[in-house]
Amino acid sequence: MARTQGGGVEGARQRPTASTRRRRRVEGHDSHSVADTSISEAHISEQPGTLDSSPPSPPEQPSTSAPDDTTELFLGGPEDPSILKSFKNHVAVSIWAGEERGVLKCNSHGQRIPDWPLANQQRIYDIVVRSQLAPLIESTYRFVNPTVVSAFSERWQPETNTFHLPFGEMTLTLDDVATILKIPVAGSPVSVPHLTGNEAQNLLYRLLGVSVVEAAGQIAETRGPYVKLDWLRRTFMNVPNSAPDEEMYNASRAYLLFLLGCTLFVDKSGSMISISYLALLEDLSISGTYAWGAACLAYLYRQLGIASRRDVKGICGYLTLLEAWIYEHFPLTRSKHNLSYTDELPRANRWLPVREYDSLQSLRERLDDLIEDQVFCSHIIFCNLILLIIEILKHVQVIWTPYRRHRAQHPLHEIAFFSGCLKCGGVIEPYHPERVLRQFGHRQNIPPPPLSPIEAKRGRATTTYKVIYDFINDSWSRWDFHLLPAHRRGGLALVPWECSEDYLAWYHRITHRVIQNPTNRSGFDRGDHDRVTLADVRIMASLSPLRQVISGGSTQDVDAWRRACLQVYDILTIRTGSSSTGSHAYTVFREAPSSMVRTPTVVTSPPAVNINPPPTSSDPHHPAPSPPQETRKRTDRD
């Protein structure tokens, strides 16, 4: 049995072959942990119900024949299947064929948190604060928007752990977790033991102070090493603030276990949490030293991978993190702003989610529409392309770096560039910042192949999803030695969507960028997208002085196009109410020095290929200045 530095037994060790060792790109020399990350593992079971009293079985030996989930070339799939090897079992294949899966069932327990208020248990709250998990109490959404979550789950590719969108890859990063949740992303890995029924019973007796009979009854009721969230609340929520220290410590562990089960580690049981996590809370003085955020991200990566399968109907994990990330980066999905939000709070508090977003198919098609006929890279786009830029700005679609102007309150931790694997108990998932460099304000190049698992079987259902990666504890504990090198970070981008000239052609070959088959379009009402409005008329009037400059191909009258763009900015601010458009307009059009005016590099895509360079976040080179006084009140916090 393999043991991690934390002492937890997490699966049987399987000796990799020489070819497997050569494929590994996670460096390190000691403290290896090979975990069977099947969805049926005991400590994070998706369908608890059988009392586990025996050690975990060793993983199945890899078959010498080609796995049955290997993707071959087929109509509508990737031209090059070397990256998305299990794509034929992806839900996108079913949707393309006209077989709708529908909206996912979203397992979320955020509504349970207010049922255990800590107003009269200040000592418990103080311990929660020291664990660095207190932000989760107020940040967790009480309900989830299943349409938004489902639309993005359809675009998740587990081989790369990224969303594959028409214009490239995006994902949740460690920077997103730290900023959205304000919980630690660096620290000790979350390693939990595999528990038998008797071991789980003993842990409840020692760390929660319940009787052996009560502990045995709870395990029998859950039919495994789990406890019900409601049982934790009923048993410990009335412990008085004046209780003896030992009783207060027991109640604090119970609340932290309850909070983890309602937030970071929600499973599909709908009402339970694994007792294994209780082992992390034995010494409450070190509960704040764990990389809770990294564990949450690994667990969410796994749940997104499972939800991407054709026959899976639900999703779990911390969906508040996913939903807030979507709101931050995709304005077309946004709900209402929380007017009481301040920059000192977690960014999740910035949004007031709504329960519904029109229909799943309409949102899917709007995401498919994030495309253009041309890709502009390498330089700021100037006069001869001004009309196209204004058209793009009219439909602000993706915010690549939403936290750029808020780094004083939400600093970028260098661990966001860690290259290796993240861990949540037996769930181990690769983390690839090199695939989403634009989210860090860098130019995107063709990334290297993703980390190869020791074993992978990504079938059509939860029961056939089994992935094993090698986790090296030393790599994580010494993460500063395993950062993405500077020469692989692409350099700072001049425009947020910048990529190398060969990136998009490569990306077209290896992925499936559009989910909805054009022959099955819904024909939903796109609203203002197809209507000529007063704002459109005003925009054209603002551009009128530039017609002679543009028709003559001149790039010298910088002041003329700059004034026009600032006028368009004002129009768009009134029209959209979003400062994401405004900050980008100010950054690119007002702050660009005259010395940078030059003819841009234009890469024209083949006729059948459509790509969109979303003009979303602010240019990383030039901090956006404060908007003029007359528009300041209309500007959002972006």
Solvent accessible surface area in square Angstrom, and as a share of the most:
residue,aa,sasa,rsa
1,M,119,0.53
2,A,10,0.08
3,R,152,0.56
4,T,8,0.05
5,Q,108,0.48
6,G,63,0.60
7,G,40,0.39
8,G,3,0.03
9,V,27,0.16
10,E,15,0.07
11,G,3,0.03
12,A,16,0.12
13,R,119,0.43
14,Q,16,0.07
15,R,202,0.74
16,P,17,0.11
17,T,83,0.48
18,A,51,0.40
19,S,47,0.30
20,T,13,0.07
21,R,122,0.45
22,R,182,0.66
23,R,106,0.39
24,R,48,0.18
25,R,101,0.37
26,V,19,0.11
27,E,120,0.54
28,G,20,0.19
29,H,172,0.77
30,D,75,0.39
31,S,41,0.26
32,H,51,0.23
33,S,1,0.01
34,V,2,0.01
35,A,0,0.00
36,D,29,0.15
37,T,0,0.00
38,S,15,0.10
39,I,8,0.04
40,S,83,0.54
41,E,21,0.10
42,A,16,0.13
43,H,8,0.03
44,I,5,0.03
45,S,14,0.09
46,E,5,0.02
47,Q,136,0.60
48,P,27,0.17
49,G,16,0.15
50,T,111,0.65
51,L,95,0.47
52,D,32,0.16
53,S,86,0.56
54,S,61,0.40
55,P,99,0.62
56,P,38,0.24
57,S,86,0.56
58,P,95,0.60
59,P,9,0.06
60,E,116,0.52
61,Q,136,0.60
62,P,67,0.42
63,S,82,0.53
64,T,150,0.87
65,S,72,0.46
66,A,85,0.66
67,P,72,0.45
68,D,99,0.51
69,D,9,0.04
70,T,50,0.29
71,T,6,0.04
72,E,131,0.59
73,L,121,0.60
74,F,76,0.32
75,L,170,0.85
76,G,22,0.21
77,G,16,0.15
78,P,3,0.02
79,E,116,0.52
80,D,49,0.26
81,P,35,0.22
82,S,61,0.39
83,I,17,0.09
84,L,0,0.00
85,K,118,0.50
86,S,3,0.02
87,F,2,0.01
88,K,76,0.32
89,N,10,0.05
90,H,0,0.00
91,V,0,0.00
92,A,0,0.00
93,V,24,0.14
94,S,9,0.06
95,I,1,0.01
96,W,64,0.22
97,A,68,0.53
98,G,46,0.44
99,E,98,0.44
100,E,93,0.42
101,R,28,0.10
102,G,28,0.27
103,V,71,0.41
104,L,5,0.02
105,K,143,0.61
106,C,29,0.17
107,N,14,0.07
108,S,28,0.18
109,H,6,0.03
110,G,0,0.00
111,Q,95,0.42
112,R,43,0.16
113,I,4,0.02
114,P,69,0.43
115,D,73,0.38
116,W,2,0.01
117,P,80,0.50
118,L,21,0.11
119,A,89,0.69
120,N,128,0.66
121,Q,5,0.02
122,Q,91,0.40
123,R,75,0.27
124,I,0,0.00
125,Y,84,0.32
126,D,56,0.29
127,I,9,0.04
128,V,0,0.00
129,V,70,0.40
130,R,151,0.55
131,S,0,0.00
132,Q,87,0.39
133,L,0,0.00
134,A,15,0.12
135,P,38,0.24
136,L,0,0.00
137,I,24,0.12
138,E,127,0.57
139,S,2,0.01
140,T,6,0.03
141,Y,13,0.05
142,R,82,0.30
143,F,61,0.25
144,V,16,0.09
145,N,1,0.00
146,P,30,0.19
147,T,2,0.01
148,V,0,0.00
149,V,0,0.00
150,S,1,0.00
151,A,0,0.00
152,F,0,0.00
153,S,0,0.00
154,E,3,0.01
155,R,1,0.00
156,W,0,0.00
157,Q,4,0.02
158,P,3,0.02
159,E,12,0.05
160,T,0,0.00
161,N,3,0.02
162,T,1,0.00
163,F,0,0.00
164,H,2,0.01
165,L,0,0.00
166,P,0,0.00
167,F,1,0.00
168,G,0,0.00
169,E,1,0.01
170,M,0,0.00
171,T,4,0.02
172,L,0,0.00
173,T,3,0.02
174,L,1,0.01
175,D,7,0.04
176,D,3,0.02
177,V,0,0.00
178,A,25,0.20
179,T,2,0.01
180,I,0,0.00
181,L,0,0.00
182,K,78,0.33
183,I,6,0.03
184,P,24,0.15
185,V,6,0.04
186,A,28,0.22
187,G,34,0.33
188,S,50,0.32
189,P,22,0.14
190,V,0,0.00
191,S,10,0.07
192,V,0,0.00
193,P,35,0.22
194,H,29,0.13
195,L,11,0.06
196,T,30,0.17
197,G,7,0.07
198,N,122,0.63
199,E,84,0.38
200,A,0,0.00
201,Q,46,0.20
202,N,75,0.38
203,L,13,0.07
204,L,0,0.00
205,Y,111,0.42
206,R,109,0.40
207,L,7,0.03
208,L,3,0.02
209,G,48,0.46
210,V,11,0.06
211,S,61,0.40
212,V,73,0.42
213,V,125,0.72
214,E,71,0.32
215,A,0,0.00
216,A,38,0.30
217,G,39,0.38
218,Q,8,0.04
219,I,8,0.04
220,A,71,0.55
221,E,102,0.46
222,T,6,0.03
223,R,152,0.55
224,G,0,0.00
225,P,3,0.02
226,Y,6,0.02
227,V,0,0.00
228,K,64,0.27
229,L,0,0.00
230,D,47,0.24
231,W,18,0.06
232,L,0,0.00
233,R,54,0.20
234,R,145,0.53
235,T,51,0.30
236,F,13,0.05
237,M,48,0.21
238,N,124,0.64
239,V,15,0.08
240,P,74,0.46
241,N,59,0.30
242,S,102,0.66
243,A,7,0.05
244,P,92,0.58
245,D,82,0.43
246,E,106,0.47
247,E,75,0.34
248,M,2,0.01
249,Y,86,0.33
250,N,16,0.08
251,A,0,0.00
252,S,0,0.00
253,R,23,0.08
254,A,0,0.00
255,Y,1,0.00
256,L,0,0.00
257,L,0,0.00
258,F,1,0.00
259,L,0,0.00
260,L,0,0.00
261,G,0,0.00
262,C,2,0.01
263,T,0,0.00
264,L,0,0.00
265,F,4,0.02
266,V,3,0.02
267,D,7,0.03
268,K,49,0.21
269,S,32,0.21
270,G,25,0.24
271,S,31,0.20
272,M,22,0.10
273,I,3,0.01
274,S,3,0.02
275,I,0,0.00
276,S,0,0.00
277,Y,2,0.01
278,L,0,0.00
279,A,32,0.25
280,L,10,0.05
281,L,0,0.00
282,E,80,0.36
283,D,67,0.35
284,L,24,0.12
285,S,94,0.61
286,I,75,0.38
287,S,0,0.00
288,G,10,0.10
289,T,68,0.39
290,Y,26,0.10
291,A,2,0.01
292,W,0,0.00
293,G,0,0.00
294,A,3,0.03
295,A,1,0.01
296,C,0,0.00
297,L,0,0.00
298,A,0,0.00
299,Y,0,0.00
300,L,0,0.00
301,Y,2,0.01
302,R,0,0.00
303,Q,2,0.01
304,L,0,0.00
305,G,0,0.00
306,I,1,0.00
307,A,0,0.00
308,S,0,0.00
309,R,0,0.00
310,R,42,0.15
311,D,67,0.35
312,V,7,0.04
313,K,124,0.52
314,G,11,0.10
315,I,1,0.00
316,C,0,0.00
317,G,1,0.01
318,Y,4,0.01
319,L,3,0.02
320,T,4,0.03
321,L,0,0.00
322,L,0,0.00
323,E,0,0.00
324,A,0,0.00
325,W,0,0.00
326,I,0,0.00
327,Y,0,0.00
328,E,0,0.00
329,H,2,0.01
330,F,0,0.00
331,P,27,0.17
332,L,26,0.13
333,T,3,0.02
334,R,44,0.16
335,S,18,0.11
336,K,143,0.61
337,H,51,0.23
338,N,31,0.16
339,L,154,0.76
340,S,86,0.56
341,Y,0,0.00
342,T,69,0.40
343,D,35,0.18
344,E,112,0.50
345,L,65,0.32
346,P,12,0.08
347,R,0,0.00
348,A,0,0.00
349,N,24,0.12
350,R,2,0.01
351,W,4,0.01
352,L,85,0.42
353,P,20,0.13
354,V,56,0.32
355,R,149,0.54
356,E,109,0.49
357,Y,30,0.11
358,D,121,0.63
359,S,54,0.35
360,L,15,0.07
361,Q,44,0.20
362,S,7,0.05
363,L,0,0.00
364,R,1,0.00
365,E,0,0.00
366,R,64,0.23
367,L,0,0.00
368,D,2,0.01
369,D,54,0.28
370,L,4,0.02
371,I,44,0.22
372,E,51,0.23
373,D,98,0.51
374,Q,61,0.27
375,V,5,0.03
376,F,6,0.02
377,C,1,0.01
378,S,24,0.16
379,H,45,0.20
380,I,2,0.01
381,I,6,0.03
382,F,2,0.01
383,C,0,0.00
384,N,65,0.33
385,L,31,0.16
386,I,2,0.01
387,L,90,0.45
388,L,51,0.25
389,I,15,0.07
390,I,3,0.02
391,E,72,0.32
392,I,7,0.04
393,L,2,0.01
394,K,36,0.15
395,H,47,0.21
396,V,23,0.13
397,Q,21,0.09
398,V,0,0.00
399,I,4,0.02
400,W,0,0.00
401,T,18,0.11
402,P,8,0.05
403,Y,6,0.02
404,R,47,0.17
405,R,96,0.35
406,H,13,0.06
407,R,72,0.26
408,A,97,0.75
409,Q,64,0.28
410,H,6,0.03
411,P,93,0.59
412,L,68,0.34
413,H,74,0.33
414,E,73,0.33
415,I,0,0.00
416,A,0,0.00
417,F,7,0.03
418,F,1,0.00
419,S,34,0.22
420,G,6,0.06
421,C,3,0.02
422,L,1,0.00
423,K,6,0.03
424,C,0,0.00
425,G,0,0.00
426,G,1,0.01
427,V,1,0.00
428,I,0,0.00
429,E,5,0.02
430,P,0,0.00
431,Y,1,0.01
432,H,14,0.06
433,P,1,0.00
434,E,9,0.04
435,R,2,0.01
436,V,1,0.01
437,L,3,0.01
438,R,6,0.02
439,Q,14,0.06
440,F,22,0.09
441,G,3,0.03
442,H,29,0.13
443,R,65,0.24
444,Q,2,0.01
445,N,49,0.25
446,I,66,0.33
447,P,11,0.07
448,P,45,0.28
449,P,86,0.54
450,P,17,0.11
451,L,12,0.06
452,S,30,0.19
453,P,29,0.18
454,I,17,0.09
455,E,23,0.10
456,A,34,0.27
457,K,72,0.31
458,R,12,0.04
459,G,7,0.07
460,R,106,0.39
461,A,31,0.24
462,T,20,0.11
463,T,113,0.66
464,T,53,0.31
465,Y,3,0.01
466,K,31,0.13
467,V,1,0.00
468,I,0,0.00
469,Y,2,0.01
470,D,10,0.05
471,F,3,0.01
472,I,7,0.03
473,N,1,0.00
474,D,23,0.12
475,S,2,0.01
476,W,7,0.03
477,S,60,0.39
478,R,115,0.42
479,W,55,0.19
480,D,83,0.43
481,F,135,0.56
482,H,26,0.12
483,L,40,0.20
484,L,0,0.00
485,P,52,0.33
486,A,85,0.66
487,H,153,0.68
488,R,89,0.33
489,R,36,0.13
490,G,18,0.17
491,G,40,0.38
492,L,101,0.50
493,A,0,0.00
494,L,33,0.16
495,V,2,0.01
496,P,2,0.01
497,W,13,0.05
498,E,7,0.03
499,C,2,0.01
500,S,12,0.08
501,E,92,0.41
502,D,80,0.42
503,Y,1,0.00
504,L,14,0.07
505,A,54,0.42
506,W,29,0.10
507,Y,0,0.00
508,H,26,0.12
509,R,105,0.38
510,I,1,0.01
511,T,6,0.04
512,H,14,0.06
513,R,34,0.12
514,V,36,0.21
515,I,3,0.02
516,Q,4,0.02
517,N,23,0.12
518,P,85,0.54
519,T,117,0.68
520,N,59,0.30
521,R,85,0.31
522,S,53,0.34
523,G,64,0.62
524,F,39,0.16
525,D,110,0.57
526,R,62,0.23
527,G,22,0.21
528,D,78,0.40
529,H,80,0.36
530,D,115,0.59
531,R,127,0.46
532,V,130,0.75
533,T,37,0.21
534,L,135,0.67
535,A,15,0.12
536,D,19,0.10
537,V,86,0.49
538,R,106,0.39
539,I,4,0.02
540,M,93,0.42
541,A,65,0.50
542,S,14,0.09
543,L,5,0.02
544,S,48,0.31
545,P,98,0.61
546,L,0,0.00
547,R,145,0.53
548,Q,152,0.68
549,V,23,0.13
550,I,38,0.19
551,S,99,0.64
552,G,63,0.60
553,G,49,0.48
554,S,43,0.28
555,T,28,0.16
556,Q,148,0.66
557,D,61,0.32
558,V,15,0.09
559,D,82,0.43
560,A,12,0.09
561,W,1,0.00
562,R,50,0.18
563,R,140,0.51
564,A,5,0.04
565,C,1,0.01
566,L,39,0.20
567,Q,91,0.41
568,V,1,0.01
569,Y,3,0.01
570,D,39,0.20
571,I,7,0.04
572,L,1,0.00
573,T,1,0.01
574,I,92,0.47
575,R,67,0.24
576,T,63,0.37
577,G,42,0.40
578,S,19,0.12
579,S,1,0.01
580,S,3,0.02
581,T,1,0.01
582,G,1,0.01
583,S,9,0.06
584,H,3,0.01
585,A,1,0.01
586,Y,6,0.02
587,T,0,0.00
588,V,6,0.04
589,F,1,0.00
590,R,95,0.35
591,E,66,0.30
592,A,3,0.02
593,P,53,0.34
594,S,71,0.46
595,S,105,0.68
596,M,31,0.14
597,V,27,0.16
598,R,98,0.36
599,T,101,0.59
600,P,10,0.06
601,T,41,0.24
602,V,65,0.37
603,V,43,0.25
604,T,94,0.55
605,S,17,0.11
606,P,80,0.50
607,P,141,0.89
608,A,98,0.76
609,V,25,0.14
610,N,52,0.27
611,I,1,0.01
612,N,0,0.00
613,P,4,0.03
614,P,0,0.00
615,P,3,0.02
616,T,0,0.00
617,S,4,0.02
618,S,7,0.04
619,D,1,0.00
620,P,35,0.22
621,H,68,0.30
622,H,41,0.18
623,P,103,0.65
624,A,14,0.11
625,P,43,0.27
626,S,70,0.45
627,P,17,0.11
628,P,38,0.24
629,Q,125,0.55
630,E,118,0.53
631,T,0,0.00
632,R,108,0.39
633,K,191,0.81
634,R,91,0.33
635,T,38,0.22
636,D,29,0.15
637,R,97,0.35
638,D,12,0.06
